[in-house]
């Protein structure tokens, strides 16, 4: 893209935004509108929803739930959830500002999930895959014993069935309320991925906003092919922690999917609207 093309695209976006804001002033209803957290444009909630939760003005990709992700990517009614009987406990009787049990109960009420990952089998344009889909709304998508156990058992089942595996990550890292039990999941899931490699079975990562900490350092970035959703932030430690440690200012696009693509840490960056086709093509090439 030339500088002139960039300015033309920016000008067009500004014109669309002004037209939208003018419409709001005459027809505005706060129940129907929301403000984009990235560009501040006022958007019809209905338009945002129908656009797969992507801002129609600036193309900002909103975080979405695991259930919605499954609905967007998998063939209709093809996804079958497994391992639903694995539920979190509180082995350390952990309490900080509130008890771990209360946090779990609140997260379950908010998301309708037992923990931060959904495991199951489904089809993407007819290609059968085993999938682990994380949900950031459940305690920041943190990885505790349940997440590690589900991911590991899913991979073991995929090896048995000789089925490719897709891990869709969205996580702040390991779950502090489970201490060392949580950190152990990094080694466990990494070993499970190693078994996939030994069995010559395809393993694909889809990294979404945000993926950090122990998930990035384990099963979240060990794929044979690593796909990242447009604009997703990916890393281990947070930006401010790194800047304070090295006492240097980091690039503005540091830890974004596009930055990682430039330096070879991811293989593909895709807009949400194209992800289903991108994944289908990857699985088709490896059948």
Secondary structure, DSSP 8 states (H G I E B T S, - for coil): --HHHHHHHHHHHHHHHHHHHHHHHHH--TTTEEE-TTT--EEEHHHHHHTTTB-TTT--B----HHHHHHHHS-TT--EEE-TT-----TT--BSSSBHHHHHHHHHHHHS-SSSEEEEEEEETTEEEEEEEE-TTTGGG-B-HHHHHHHHHHHHHHHHHT--EEEEEEE--B-GGGHHHHHHHHHHHHHHHHHHHHTT--EEEEEEEEE-HHHHTTGGG--SEEEEETT-BB-SS-HHHHHHHHTS---TTTTBHHHHHHTTS-SEEE-HHHHHHHHHHHHHHT-
